[in-house]
């Protein structure tokens, strides 16, 4: 019975250590799959340039050399 509990404890420790690794691998595979699907959709559809937004022109403040001269 003692040997069984020792093996069970070691198996639990391995599971505890490997669980974050397995979750990370599953997440990376999901992200890779989504990126591949997005790339596939992008390559099959023609680019839509007519609906593109116009660039926004921002009025910029002149550069001040020091924060003390504001």
Secondary structure as UniProt FT lines:
FT   HELIX           2..44
FT   TURN            50..51
FT   HELIX           67..69
//
